[in-house]
Amino acid sequence: MAEKAIPDAGADEQQIGFLTSVINEIIYSPLNLVLVGVITILVYKIFRSQRPPAAGPPPEPELPRLRRDFTVSELLQYDGKQADGRVLVAVNGSVYDVTKGKRFYGPGGPYAAFGGRDASRGLATFSVTSNDKAEYDDLSDLTQMEMESVREWEAQFKEKYILVGRLLKPGEQPTNYSDEDEDTPNESTPTGDSKSASTKDETKPAAAAAAPAPSSPKKTADSNSSSSVATSETAAAPTEATSKVEDVKSGGDSKAATE
């Protein structure tokens, strides 16, 4: 009858003793603790880098460029809550498209109170409040320091966002912008100005054609040299005549003296 194998209890005790000694070495040695921590962090970073990145929010659809002027009531319709999600903000009479900064000026953003509104007074007084009144704010009661703050904000908006148009005063007519203005969105050039500029350009060649054409330098030099020769010859003639008269006079005097 076969004998059953009896496990070696001494081998198990040796393994447990080895693990215990290793743990004691790690716990009671500060250097080993630091090394274990560093190894753990490196292993965590390696496994984290191999994980696929989390899918971010889908990019915002690119909206067609807008180029027009707005009244205060028309501007209120562009607060980011409409279907296209466009956000417009007015600063010091200029309207800017801040859709790419929607996380700030759109719904739920820290400056959502400025979306679709004139933010000039709020930026000047450092007050993020919503102004739902459909009235034009002329900012006439602001101090010089507050107006300087508004102009600084306006420069930042002009550098970062696209200029759409102007915020119209009561009774002011909108500007008819030309197609060329879309290429330079931050420079407002009404169509009337471009027409006047083209009229000036058309009248310039006519004025240039009416003016006499300048002569070439060679012809001018030849004419100057010929005129100088003629002048010298003319000047020489009286001199020779004068000398002859003097000779005659002197000759007559010598004859009279001899006689």
BAFI-510669 format. One line per field, with one value per residue (C-alpha): residue number from 0; residue in one letter; x, y, z. Coordinates in pm, whole numbers, plus 50000, padded with zeros to 5 digits. Last residue first. Layout:
! BAFI-510669
nr (NUM	...)
rest (A	...)
u (X	...)
v (Y	...)
w (Z	...)
END
This chain:
! BAFI-510669
nr (258	257	256	255	254	253	252	251	250	249	248	247	246	245	244	243	242	241	240	239	238	237	236	235	234	233	232	231	230	229	228	227	226	225	224	223	222	221	220	219	218	217	216	215	214	213	212	211	210	209	208	207	206	205	204	203	202	201	200	199	198	197	196	195	194	193	192	191	190	189	188	187	186	185	184	183	182	181	180	179	178	177	176	175	174	173	172	171	170	169	168	167	166	165	164	163	162	161	160	159	158	157	156	155	154	153	152	151	150	149	148	147	146	145	144	143	142	141	140	139	138	137	136	135	134	133	132	131	130	129	128	127	126	125	124	123	122	121	120	119	118	117	116	115	114	113	112	111	110	109	108	107	106	105	104	103	102	101	100	99	98	97	96	95	94	93	92	91	90	89	88	87	86	85	84	83	82	81	80	79	78	77	76	75	74	73	72	71	70	69	68	67	66	65	64	63	62	61	60	59	58	57	56	55	54	53	52	51	50	49	48	47	46	45	44	43	42	41	40	39	38	37	36	35	34	33	32	31	30	29	28	27	26	25	24	23	22	21	20	19	18	17	16	15	14	13	12	11	10	9	8	7	6	5	4	3	2	1	0)
rest (E	T	A	A	K	S	D	G	G	S	K	V	D	E	V	K	S	T	A	E	T	P	A	A	A	T	E	S	T	A	V	S	S	S	S	N	S	D	A	T	K	K	P	S	S	P	A	P	A	A	A	A	A	A	P	K	T	E	D	K	T	S	A	S	K	S	D	G	T	P	T	S	E	N	P	T	D	E	D	E	D	S	Y	N	T	P	Q	E	G	P	K	L	L	R	G	V	L	I	Y	K	E	K	F	Q	A	E	W	E	R	V	S	E	M	E	M	Q	T	L	D	S	L	D	D	Y	E	A	K	D	N	S	T	V	S	F	T	A	L	G	R	S	A	D	R	G	G	F	A	A	Y	P	G	G	P	G	Y	F	R	K	G	K	T	V	D	Y	V	S	G	N	V	A	V	L	V	R	G	D	A	Q	K	G	D	Y	Q	L	L	E	S	V	T	F	D	R	R	L	R	P	L	E	P	E	P	P	P	G	A	A	P	P	R	Q	S	R	F	I	K	Y	V	L	I	T	I	V	G	V	L	V	L	N	L	P	S	Y	I	I	E	N	I	V	S	T	L	F	G	I	Q	Q	E	D	A	G	A	D	P	I	A	K	E	A	M)
u (54865	55010	54768	54472	54584	54626	54276	54121	54285	54168	53815	53828	53980	53710	53443	53600	53611	53244	53149	53346	53176	52832	52880	53018	52698	52494	52741	52737	52356	52337	52580	52381	52059	52220	52348	52009	51831	52079	52046	51667	51677	51904	51698	51381	51092	50813	50465	50217	49943	49602	49688	49779	49452	49266	49473	49373	49002	48955	49145	48937	48619	48750	48800	48452	48308	48503	48378	48018	48050	48134	48483	48492	48833	48832	48679	48941	48845	48476	48513	48579	48217	48089	47925	47600	47610	47304	47105	47115	46777	46866	47238	47355	47601	47857	47977	48097	48452	48613	48766	49109	49275	48956	48834	49160	49153	48791	48884	49149	48899	48647	48915	48996	48625	48623	48924	48760	48442	48127	47811	47816	47822	47584	47378	47123	46798	46650	46687	46802	47122	47280	47535	47904	48024	48385	48269	48416	48355	47991	47939	48084	47918	47652	47442	47402	47623	47742	47554	47717	48044	48117	47978	47651	47508	47783	48029	48306	48264	48149	48492	48491	48146	48282	48163	48227	47997	48151	47995	48228	48208	47924	47909	47784	47736	47638	47474	47326	46985	46952	47073	47413	47320	47259	46893	46975	47179	46864	46712	47026	47040	47287	47527	47632	47901	47856	48104	47952	47956	48215	48058	48184	48415	48272	48339	48640	48675	48887	49236	49308	49499	49868	49972	49792	49972	50312	50219	50110	50431	50638	50445	50487	50859	50904	50712	50912	51237	51130	51034	51365	51554	51351	51444	51220	50925	51114	51352	51065	50869	51167	51223	50860	50868	51174	51022	50706	50909	51119	50811	50663	50980	50987	50634	50731	50410	50350	50329	50083	50232	50144	50000)
v (66723	66434	66477	66494	66178	66005	66115	65985	65653	65626	65697	65453	65189	65253	65215	64891	64759	64843	64658	64353	64359	64414	64100	63880	63897	63781	63502	63402	63407	63199	62950	62935	62882	62602	62439	62466	62320	62035	61965	61967	61735	61495	61511	61408	61650	61641	61550	61831	61779	61685	61315	61321	61488	61221	60947	61081	61111	60733	60682	60950	60781	60447	60606	60756	60415	60246	60503	60448	60071	60107	60010	59850	59703	59399	59163	59221	58960	59009	59381	59307	59193	59543	59665	59861	60051	60052	60376	60561	60656	60532	60442	60139	59887	59851	59557	59197	59237	58896	58809	58814	59141	59346	59203	59298	59651	59694	59585	59857	60110	60018	60058	60405	60484	60381	60601	60899	60851	60696	60907	60938	60563	60604	60301	60216	60077	59727	59656	59303	59411	59108	59176	59094	59409	59517	59881	59935	59576	59591	59928	59813	59469	59563	59249	58922	58735	58969	58788	58463	58589	58290	58050	57858	57985	58136	58412	58205	57856	58028	58182	58061	58220	58563	58746	59114	59419	59768	60065	60056	59677	59470	59091	58830	58457	58214	57892	57803	57713	58004	57999	58150	58507	58630	58745	59032	59197	59269	59459	59669	59754	59569	59637	59376	59128	58766	58498	58156	57930	57659	57371	57340	57048	56733	56701	56492	56116	55971	55877	55504	55343	55276	55601	55501	55165	55332	55611	55359	55154	55472	55575	55231	55224	55565	55456	55134	55327	55574	55291	55116	55432	55474	55120	54970	54895	54762	54540	54413	54322	54131	53950	53847	53721	53506	53370	53273	53093	52910	52806	52660	52463	52326	52193	51951	51807	51437	51220	50934	50583	50335	50000)
w (41626	41818	42113	41879	41710	42049	42158	41838	41881	42242	42137	41852	42076	42338	42075	41957	42318	42367	42052	42164	42504	42355	42142	42419	42625	42332	42264	42631	42638	42325	42471	42797	42604	42409	42730	42901	42599	42581	42956	42934	42637	42823	43145	42960	42945	43201	43073	43104	43368	43227	43225	43597	43680	43486	43653	44003	43929	43927	44253	44423	44302	44438	44780	44769	44687	44966	45213	45107	45150	45516	45636	45982	46051	46279	46021	45749	45487	45565	45493	45125	45086	45159	45477	45462	45791	46016	46065	46398	46546	46895	46901	46711	46853	46578	46371	46389	46518	46561	46899	47064	46964	46941	47273	47444	47298	47413	47765	47774	47640	47912	48182	48048	48066	48432	48508	48336	48536	48395	48372	47993	47939	47639	47742	47470	47606	47561	47932	48014	48189	48357	48630	48641	48819	48776	48736	48388	48277	48390	48222	47890	47877	47623	47593	47404	47654	47932	48212	48098	48246	48474	48212	48252	47924	47708	47800	47964	47815	47495	47436	47074	47041	47136	46822	46895	46881	46906	47091	47391	47431	47287	47333	47085	47149	46872	46993	46652	46796	47041	47400	47319	47418	47063	47073	47313	47035	46836	47131	47177	46807	46593	46304	46050	45954	46069	45969	45913	46220	46276	46464	46824	46878	47038	47411	47504	47464	47744	47642	47586	47878	47811	47975	48297	48318	48286	48527	48793	48752	48795	49109	49267	49193	49354	49665	49698	49666	49935	50173	50107	50200	50519	50639	50912	50688	50389	50584	50800	50489	50351	50682	50699	50342	50422	50744	50564	50299	50562	50756	50444	50375	50734	50711	50435	50309	50388	50083	50138	50157	49891	50000)
END
